[in-house]
Amino acid sequence: MELFNRVEIIVSSLEQREVIDILNSVRVPGYTLIENSSGKGDRGICHNDLGREFSNSYISTICTNQTQFEYLIRDILPILKTIGGICLITTSNSQISDDFSPSLTSLNLSIPIMQEVQKVEIVIDTSHIEDALNILESVFVSGYTIIKDTSGKGDRGLASSDIDYGFSNSYIMTVCTNQKQLDNLVEKITPLLKKIGGVCLVTDAKWVNH
């Protein structure tokens, strides 16, 4: 296993194709795409309801070297500045094929646009999603992304979006930009998780200021 930069990009679905073209141009080894997510950012609320004009797309990939990472950030930044969105970077262990070692000329970029943050992931019963979002609003996070109807298993059993099951889970991702904000969020979300179940994960990350 080797350490790589994991890059998570959330943009309007209208820009999804352009982002994927960028990933292909810098020759990342692959990507994961989740369409029709909803959420809130500095440009307002984005829905995936029928009848709405747009929703968000969540795209995750890894960069196998620093040069590839710099090209990706350079090319994605104009989209984030013009349209909005988020780009989060974490360090992950990964095992990939030796075939994915693209040859790129170094840009020798210093990236002052990167800011240290805490990535917070919450998985909770969908019926209580508004309770979780109210907590996020109360600690003034800059935004969040929601992926509804996820499936899984926890200490309270199975959760599935199938009709045979009476409930499903939702995945919420947000970012805390300082320790006080994170402490407030953890303090407020913990009683809810103890009452109804769920999980809250906190990871050191960087995001691209734009």
Order of alpha helices (4+ residues) and beta strands (2+ residues): beta-alpha-beta-beta-beta-alpha-beta-beta-alpha-beta-beta-beta-beta-alpha-beta
